[in-house]
Amino acid sequence: ALCVCEANWQGTHCDTCGSRFTSPSGEITSPNYPSNYDNYVRCNWYITAPKHSTIQLTFHFFETESCCDYLKIYDGDSTRSQQIADLQGYRSTPLVYESTGHEMRLYMYTDSSVTERGFHASYKFQFDCPYPGYICESAMVCARFCDGKEDCPDGSDEYPGCSADCREGQIGCPAFDMCLSEEDACFDPTVCVP
């Protein structure tokens, strides 16, 4: 089988499994889980969330050969990114790890002997819209309330009573039927926080 190797890697076992994930949540398991993984595994899993998001990774089970098989987790899409964890052996679960940005990479390596069950993990995106934004949950979009443009597919950022007549740097707030500065943001369409 032909594989594409990373810098300084070569041979037939440089990358034998893995996947790319872009859904807001999902599950990742080692090959063959809940049965034992194989020898000579080289797996890369990439998780990519929208910008303004982070990734929360939770392990529900983890066990590898304690000396020689491991899973490394990186805070980015490269093995040159900051390493979040280096896991091997049996680990008590749940184990929770979070990225600082919108990308995460998992890399699994196994040697030529002794296999275990491996791991079962789930991930979910955590969306953080910068102040004074609004999160369109259905589309994972950061939008502004009441700016005259429907950024959310359901139009929830432009609600009834919204005033597009506000000056630049202001947000319409129907609860008080007035425009507020962005510093006095209206986070909920019906409640203003001065």
N, C-alpha and C positions, 0 to 999 in steps of 0.2 A: 504494500500500500504506500502511496505517495503522501508525504505530509509536508507542511510548511513549518520550518523550524525558526525559532527566535535566534537572535544573534548569539554566536558561540555554541549553538546546539546543532547536532546533526545526527543522522542515523534513522532507523525505521521506527523508533519509539518516541519521537520528540513531541507529538501531540496526538493522542489516541481517542480523545472524547472531549465533550464540553458543548457549550451552547452560548448564544447571546439572548439576553432577556431585556425586553423593553415594556412589558406590561406592568401596570401599577402594583401588582403583587403576584407571587408565584412560589413554586417549590423547586428545590434543587436537591438531588440525591447523588451519592456516589454511584458508579456503575454497579448494576445488579442488586442494589439495595432493595429489600432488606437481607438478601443473601450476601455473601462475602464478595468484595471486589476482587479483581484479577491482579496478578503480578504485572509488572512493567506498565503501570498506568501513568499517563501524562495527560491530565485534563485541565482545560482552561474554561472557566465560566465567566462571562462578562455581563454585568448588570448596568444598564444605562437608563437613568431617570431624566425627566425634563429639567431644564435649568431652573434654579430656585428650589431644587429638591435635594433631599438627602436620602440615603438608603438605610433601612434597619434590617439587619440579618439576624435571624433567630435559629439556633440549632436546637432540635428536639431530640436528637440522638447523635453521639459522636464516639467512635472507637476505631483506631487504626493500630497497626503494629507500633509499639511504643518506641522502638529504637530507630526505625528506618523508613516508615511511611508517614507522610505528613500532608497537611493542607495549610497553605499560606493565603492570607487575606490581605489585599492591598487597597489603599484608599485612593483609587484611580484605576485606569485601564491598563497599566503597565506594571511589570515587575520592578521597574525603577521608581514607582510611586511609593509613598510611605507605607510601610508594613503595619497593618493593624493587629494581626495575630499570626502565630505560628503554632498550629495545633497538631498534637500527636498523642497516641495512647488513648486511654479511656478518659472522657471528660463528663463530669456531672452536668446535666442540662436542666433548665434551659440556659444557653449561653447567648448573650445578645451583643452585637457589634453594630456600630453606626459609622457611616462615612461622613466626611466633612463636606464633600461635594456631591455631584450627581452621578459619579461613576464608582464602580467597585469591581475588583477582579479576584477570583478564587483560583488557586492553582494547586492541583493534587499530584503528588508523586508517590509511586510505590516501587519497591525494589523487587528482587527476584524470588523472595521467599516470605512465607507467613502472610496470610490475609485475614482481615476482620470484616465486620459488617459495613464499616465506613460511616456515612453520615446521612442525616435527613435534616434539611434546613428550609425555612421559608423566609421570604423577603417581602418588604412593602416599601413603597415610596412615601416619604414624609414631605409634604409640600409646604413651603414657607414663602409666602408672598411678602416682598418688602413693603414696609409702611409707605404710603397709605393705600396699599393695594387691596384687591378682592380676589378670592380664589374661586374659579369656576371648577367645582369638583368634577363635573362630568367630563371636562376636557383637560384638566390639569393645566389651566391657563391662569396667569396672573393678569388681572384686568383692573381698570379704574372704574369706580362707580360714576355713572352719570356724566360721561364726557362726550355724549352724542354719538359714540361708536359702539355697536354691539360686538364685544369681543367674545362673549360666551355664546356657545351655540344656541342656548335656550333664551338668550337675551336678558338673563337675570342681573347683569350689570347695569342695564338701562331699564329700571322698574317704573311702573306707573307713577306719575307725579314728579318724575325726575326732571330737573330743569337743565337743559343744555345751554341756557342763557347765562350761566355763571361765567365769570371771567377766568382766564387761564390761571391755573394754580388754585382754583376753587373747586369744591365738590358740592353738588346739590343735595339737600337733605330734606325729604318731605315731612319728616316728623315735626320740624319747626318751620316748614315752608320757606326755607332760606338757603343761601349759599354759605358754605364754610370754607375757610382756608384749609389747605392740605394738612397743616399742623393740627387743626381741629377736625380730624378725619371722621368720617361716618363709616364705620366698619360694617354695621348692619343696616340694610336699606331703611329700617324704620326707627332706629335708635341712634341719636347723635351723642358723641362724647366730646364735650368742649375741652 
